[in-house]
Each structure stands twice: as C-alpha cells, then as structure tokens.
C-alpha cells in the first residue's frame, strides 16, 4: 500500500489534491480485514497495525498491488 502526505483527519482535507500527482510518502503491507502493518517513529509506537477504513489512511491511499 502506498500513501500520500498527511493533510488532516477528514476526507474534505484531501479533495483538492490530485492523487495522480502526489508523491508516495508512506508505505504499508495489507494484512486483510481492513488492517495494515506499518511503522512510525519509536515515540509513536514503532511497528504497529492499524485499521484503514474511515480514517485518514483511507483518504491518503494512492495505490497498491501484489508481487
């Protein structure tokens, strides 16, 4: 999973950004059931799992795939 920069918590914070022009600034691995595995700084929890749907991750999502 590839995400763009954080711009806020609500969907309206992202409507002015064209996803096709945004750089990738965060990556994660999809675990299934709407959860992802990713990492932050040690101060914010280090490696962790989070729910995607209805959160800023959902609005920041650019694209994903499998290898």
N, C-alpha and C positions, 0 to 999 in steps of 0.2 A: 504494500500500500504506500502511495506517495501523496504527500500533503503540501499545501502552500503555507505561507506565513499566517500566523495568528493575527486576526483583526478584531476580535470581540467574541462574545458568547452567543449572539443571536444571528439568525440566518440573514437578516437585513444588513448586518455588518459586512457581508460578503457579496451582495448583489452588484456592486459597482466594479467588481474585479472580474476580468475575463480569465477563466481558468486556463484557456489555451496559451495565455501569455505569462502565467505565473511560474516562477522557478520552484523547484522542489526544495523544501527546507526541513522536511521531517519524513522519516520512513518507519514503517512498522510491518509486522507479519500478522496476517489474518489467522485467527485461531478457530473461527467458526462461531455460530450462535451470536453474531454481532459483537465479538470481542477481538481485541488485537493485543499483541505483545510489542512493547516498545520501551525506550529508555529516555530518561530525563537526567538532570543533574542529580548527584547524590543527595543534595539538600531537598529535592522534591520527590525523593523515593527511589531513585535509580531505576533498575529494570522493573517493569510492572505491567499488569494487564488492565485494560480499560474498555468500557462499552463505547461503541461508536454512535449508534442511532440517537438522534435528538440532542446531540452535544456538538460542540464546535468542531469536533473531528469530522462529523458528517458534512459540515459546510466547507471544510478545508480540503476534503478529499479531491485529488486530481485524477488519478487513475491507478489501476492495479492489474495484476496478471499473475500468471504462474509460469514456472520454468520446468 
